[in-house]
């Protein structure tokens, strides 16, 4: 039965039952009393008792993920490069019992008294078997690092040499969990005072004997932002909805905020299509299972409402910047224009920068302007 017809059928039935109960209240005839009590139980279960939990795939929803604990620490720092502006390390952290690899850059010089501002940098879709830590987003990380930010570019589970299976974005929680555990790992790399107990950070090789490892990283736990590209737009928006106190979020060419928008605009992206090599076939199959259970995305449906980060905009404490090129042929710019319209109805600080050229990666002549806009935004909300 169509959802609308089911609603009206249930509503009319409920009204009739309530009317029958009201009529039977006038009678003390035993069968009438028994019938009245039975109907009252039905009405109670229909109207008062909430939807039972857990329900199928509740673990994907934002209310469920808000109840979970995210705790991790930086591990196995291995210095790989150094220049006048920053030092680069390969590093790792734990997420869901998986070792997640990363590239960590730390600015040169003395950190602020309360620690460096930092950014968890979340990559977009790249075939997981082709992804490598050091060959992607090099210019992006360099630009942010040279402007005084610790940058933690994480290799999502199953990508490159990170453990686990690729979770896929949009219809899985795995990448969101990896992002929140990365956030927790950065928060752990903080020294409250010179006499504070050291955090569990190891450095291989350790080339600064006058500094402890935690002093070398020393992140301000209250000044950590998120950056996400393409599918990571969905990932960081969901992470922000789960942890509303995150102070600054930047999305480049993102998609999938209401889930209804995925049906409206589609994606010219392998992350949204079934693939012969099965790298995202499980995620594609799950999408079908969810729609079979709950129908197509609809914010009036309790499941899709709880999946969509836009359902929780009023909770957000930080600010957001969205950047996209008008000639992006992978993600329709309508995704982000629609998102900004939703933010217009809130008190959350927000802005959108559009560039005439640059494609999906905002490269070419638009790159420097987009990066500078991003840096200015982070300096405003993280410093």
C-alpha positions in Angstrom: 0.0 0.0 0.0 1.3 3.5 -0.8 2.7 5.3 2.2 0.2 8.1 2.0 -2.7 5.7 1.8 -1.4 3.7 4.7 -1.2 6.8 6.8 -4.8 7.8 6.2 -6.1 4.3 6.6 -4.3 4.1 10.0 -5.5 7.5 11.0 -9.2 6.8 10.2 -9.0 3.4 11.9 -7.6 5.1 15.0 -10.3 7.7 15.1 -13.0 5.0 14.8 -11.4 3.0 17.7 -11.3 6.1 19.9 -14.9 6.7 19.1 -15.9 3.1 20.0 -14.0 3.4 23.3 -15.9 6.6 24.1 -19.2 4.9 23.4 -18.4 1.8 25.4 -17.4 3.9 28.4 -21.1 4.4 28.9 -21.7 0.7 29.4 -21.0 -1.6 32.3 -21.9 -4.8 30.3 -19.0 -7.2 30.9 -18.3 -8.0 27.2 -18.4 -4.3 26.4 -15.9 -3.6 29.2 -13.6 -6.3 27.9 -13.8 -5.0 24.4 -13.1 -1.4 25.6 -9.9 -2.6 27.5 -8.7 -4.4 24.4 -9.2 -1.4 22.2 -7.4 0.8 24.7 -4.4 -1.4 24.6 -4.3 -1.2 20.8 -4.6 2.6 20.9 -1.8 2.8 23.5 0.5 0.7 21.4 -0.3 2.7 18.3 -0.1 6.2 19.7 2.0 6.2 22.8 4.7 3.5 22.6 7.6 4.8 20.5 9.2 3.0 17.6 10.9 -0.1 19.0 14.7 0.0 19.1 17.0 -1.3 17.9 15.5 -1.2 14.4 17.2 -2.5 11.2 20.3 -0.4 10.3 19.9 1.9 13.3 23.7 1.7 13.7 24.0 4.0 10.6 22.0 6.8 12.1 23.3 10.0 13.7 21.4 9.5 17.1 22.9 6.0 17.4 26.4 7.2 16.5 26.2 10.1 19.0 25.9 7.5 21.7 29.2 5.8 20.8 32.6 6.5 22.2 35.5 7.7 20.0 38.9 7.4 21.5 42.3 7.0 19.8 45.8 8.2 19.8 48.6 8.9 17.4 51.0 6.0 16.8 54.1 5.1 14.9 55.2 8.5 13.8 57.9 8.1 11.1 59.5 11.3 9.8 59.7 11.4 6.0 60.3 15.0 5.1 61.1 18.4 6.5 61.2 22.0 5.0 61.2 25.5 6.4 57.5 25.4 7.1 56.7 22.0 8.4 57.8 18.4 9.1 55.9 15.4 7.6 55.3 12.1 9.2 53.7 8.9 8.3 51.5 7.9 11.3 48.6 5.7 12.3 45.8 5.5 14.7 43.1 2.9 15.7 39.5 3.0 14.6 37.1 0.1 15.2 40.1 -2.1 16.0 41.6 -1.3 12.6 45.0 0.4 12.0 44.3 3.5 9.9 47.3 5.1 8.2 47.8 8.8 7.7 50.1 11.6 6.7 50.7 14.1 9.5 52.3 17.5 9.1 53.4 19.7 12.0 54.3 23.4 11.5 57.9 24.5 12.2 58.5 26.7 15.2 57.1 27.2 18.6 53.4 26.3 18.9 50.9 28.7 20.5 50.6 28.3 24.3 47.5 26.3 23.9 48.7 24.2 21.0 48.5 24.3 17.2 45.2 24.5 15.4 44.6 21.3 13.4 42.6 19.9 10.5 41.4 16.3 9.9 41.7 16.0 6.2 39.3 13.5 4.6 39.9 12.4 1.0 37.3 11.8 -1.7 36.6 8.7 -3.7 39.7 7.1 -5.3 39.6 3.4 -6.2 40.8 2.0 -2.8 43.4 -0.2 -4.4 44.9 2.7 -6.3 45.0 5.1 -3.3 48.4 5.8 -1.8 49.2 8.0 1.2 51.8 10.2 -0.4 50.5 10.7 -4.0 47.1 12.3 -3.4 46.2 15.8 -2.3 49.9 16.9 -2.0 49.3 20.5 -3.0 46.2 20.8 -0.7 48.1 19.6 2.4 51.1 21.7 1.6 49.0 24.9 1.3 47.4 24.3 4.7 50.6 23.2 6.4 52.5 26.3 5.3 49.8 28.4 6.9 50.4 27.1 10.4 48.0 24.2 10.7 48.7 20.6 11.8 47.2 18.6 9.0 46.1 15.0 9.6 45.3 13.4 6.2 43.8 10.1 6.9 43.6 7.0 4.6 40.1 5.7 5.2 39.7 2.1 6.0 40.5 -0.3 3.1 42.1 2.5 1.2 45.8 2.1 0.5 47.4 0.1 3.3 44.8 1.0 6.0 43.2 -2.1 7.4 39.6 -3.2 6.9 37.3 -3.2 3.9 36.3 -0.1 2.0 33.1 1.1 3.7 31.9 3.5 1.0 30.3 6.8 1.8 26.6 7.7 2.1 25.2 4.4 3.2 27.8 3.2 5.7 29.1 4.5 9.1 32.7 3.2 8.7 34.3 6.2 7.2 32.4 8.5 9.6 33.8 6.5 12.5 37.3 6.7 11.1 36.9 10.5 10.9 35.7 10.8 14.5 38.5 8.6 15.8 41.0 10.6 13.9 39.6 13.7 15.6 40.0 12.0 19.0 43.6 11.0 18.1 44.5 14.6 17.4 42.8 15.7 20.6 45.0 13.2 22.5 48.2 14.9 21.1 48.0 17.8 23.5 50.0 19.1 26.4 48.0 21.0 28.9 51.1 22.2 30.7 54.9 21.4 30.5 54.4 19.1 33.5 51.5 17.2 32.1 51.7 13.5 31.7 52.9 12.5 28.2 50.5 11.2 25.6 51.2 7.9 23.9 53.0 9.0 20.8 56.1 7.3 19.4 58.4 8.8 16.7 60.6 6.8 14.4 63.2 8.2 13.9 63.1 10.9 16.6 65.3 13.7 15.5 64.6 16.4 18.1 66.1 15.2 21.4 65.2 18.5 23.1 61.5 17.9 22.6 59.2 15.2 23.7 57.0 13.7 21.0 53.8 15.3 22.4 55.5 18.7 22.4 56.4 18.1 18.8 52.7 17.6 17.8 50.9 19.5 20.6 47.5 20.2 19.1 44.9 22.4 20.7 42.0 20.0 21.4 39.4 22.8 21.0 40.7 24.1 17.7 40.4 21.1 15.3 38.4 21.4 12.1 37.4 19.1 9.3 38.1 19.2 5.6 36.3 16.9 3.1 36.3 16.6 -0.7 33.6 15.0 -2.8 32.1 11.9 -1.0 33.8 13.3 2.1 31.3 16.1 2.1 28.8 13.6 3.3 31.3 12.1 5.7 32.3 15.3 7.4 28.7 16.6 7.6 27.6 13.4 9.4 30.7 13.6 11.7 29.8 17.2 12.5 26.2 16.3 13.3 27.5 13.6 15.6 30.0 15.9 17.3 28.3 19.4 17.0 31.0 21.2 18.9 33.5 20.9 16.0 34.3 24.5 15.4 35.0 24.6 11.6 34.1 22.5 8.6 35.2 23.0 5.0 33.7 21.0 2.1 35.0 21.0 -1.5 32.6 19.7 -4.1 30.6 17.6 -1.7 27.3 15.8 -2.0 24.6 13.8 -0.1 23.3 16.0 2.7 19.6 15.2 2.7 19.7 11.9 0.9 16.8 13.1 -1.1 19.4 15.2 -3.0 21.2 12.0 -4.1 18.0 11.0 -5.8 17.5 14.4 -7.3 21.0 15.2 -8.6 22.7 11.8 -8.9 26.5 11.5 -9.1 28.8 11.0 -12.0 31.1 9.2 -9.6 32.1 5.5 -9.3 31.5 5.8 -5.5 27.8 6.0 -6.3 27.7 3.1 -8.9 28.1 -0.7 -8.7 31.5 -1.7 -9.8 32.8 -5.0 -11.4 35.7 -5.2 -9.0 33.4 -5.2 -6.0 35.2 -2.3 -4.2 31.9 -0.7 -3.5 29.4 -3.4 -4.5 28.6 -4.1 -0.9 27.7 -0.4 -0.3 25.6 -0.4 -3.5 23.8 -3.5 -2.3 23.1 -1.9 1.1 21.6 1.1 -0.6 19.1 -1.2 -2.2 18.3 -3.0 1.1 17.7 0.3 2.9 15.3 1.5 0.1 13.5 -1.9 0.2 13.0 -1.5 4.0 12.3 2.2 4.2 11.5 3.4 0.7 13.4 6.1 -1.2 15.0 8.8 0.9 12.4 11.0 2.6 13.1 13.2 5.6 9.6 12.5 6.9 10.6 8.9 7.3 12.2 8.3 10.8 15.1 6.3 9.3 16.1 8.8 6.6 15.5 11.7 8.9 18.0 10.2 11.3 20.5 9.4 8.5 20.6 12.9 7.1 22.9 15.4 8.7 20.6 18.3 7.8 18.1 17.0 10.3 20.4 18.2 13.0 21.5 21.7 11.8 20.1 23.4 14.8 22.5 21.5 17.1 25.7 22.7 15.3 28.0 25.0 17.3 30.7 25.7 14.6 30.8 27.3 11.2 31.0 25.9 7.6 32.4 27.0 4.3 31.5 25.3 1.0 33.6 25.6 -2.2 32.8 24.4 -5.7 33.6 25.1 -9.3 30.7 25.8 -11.6 32.0 23.5 -14.2 32.2 20.5 -11.9 31.1 17.6 -14.1 31.0 15.0 -11.2 28.9 16.7 -8.5 26.0 19.0 -9.5 26.5 22.4 -7.8 22.9 22.2 -6.8 23.9 20.0 -3.9 25.7 22.8 -2.2 23.5 25.6 -3.2 20.6 23.7 -1.6 22.7 23.0 1.5 23.4 26.7 1.9 19.7 27.5 1.6 19.1 25.2 4.5 21.8 26.9 6.5 20.2 30.3 5.7 17.4 29.2 8.0 19.7 28.7 10.9 22.1 30.8 13.0 25.1 28.7 12.0 27.8 30.9 10.3 28.1 29.7 6.7 29.4 30.7 3.3 29.7 29.4 -0.2 32.4 30.2 -2.7 31.8 29.4 -6.4 34.5 29.4 -9.0 33.9 29.7 -12.8 36.4 26.9 -13.6 38.4 24.2 -11.8 36.3 21.1 -12.2 35.7 18.6 -9.5 39.0 19.2 -7.8 39.0 23.0 -8.1 42.3 23.0 -9.8 44.0 25.3 -12.3 43.6 29.1 -11.9 40.9 28.6 -9.2 43.0 26.5 -6.9 45.0 29.2 -5.2 41.9 31.3 -4.6 40.0 28.4 -3.2 42.8 27.4 -0.9 43.3 30.9 0.3 39.5 31.2 1.0 39.8 27.9 3.0 42.8 29.1 5.0 41.1 32.5 5.8 38.1 30.6 7.0 40.1 28.3 9.3 42.1 31.2 10.6 38.9 32.9 11.5 37.3 30.0 13.4 40.3 28.0 14.6 42.8 30.6 15.7 
